[in-house]
Amino acid sequence: MNVNRLTSQLDFQAQALTLRAERQRVIASNIANADTPGYQARDLDFSTALKAATGQLPAAGQMATTRAGHMALPGGATAEQAALRYATPSQTNLDSNSVDMDRERASFAENSVKYEATLRFINGHVREMLDAMKSPSQG
């Protein structure tokens, strides 16, 4: 198997893990500010952020490479590129706070499960690579 292929798979999963952690931080911030008057809940568009981080989608303010001679800038999972969006409030509140605790709890749990799945995938992938590198006598 090609080394570049192995590292690109791990790079992709590392980017996904970084973005999952960032999304978890944003959701936790929403939950912490549930009683703050005027607080506007935020969320991270994970799929768009992952495409930007892996270079499949130009990040905000980044020029797109449209011809073969154009040089692409390397992607990177940063909060600046991950373009946070305001969550759409399900109902209006008198204090203008848009945090919906049911939605935030569900998002937090879902993101936690996906974070754990990504970690398990990375651990399994590393374990496979280590097993492949063992000599037959180490069996």
PyMOL commands that set and color helices and strands:
alter all, ss='L'
color gray80, all
select helices_A, chain A and resi 3-32+46-53+101-133+136-138
alter helices_A, ss='H'
color red, helices_A
select strands_A, chain A and resi 42-44+84-86
alter strands_A, ss='S'
color yellow, strands_A
deselect
rebuild
show_as cartoon
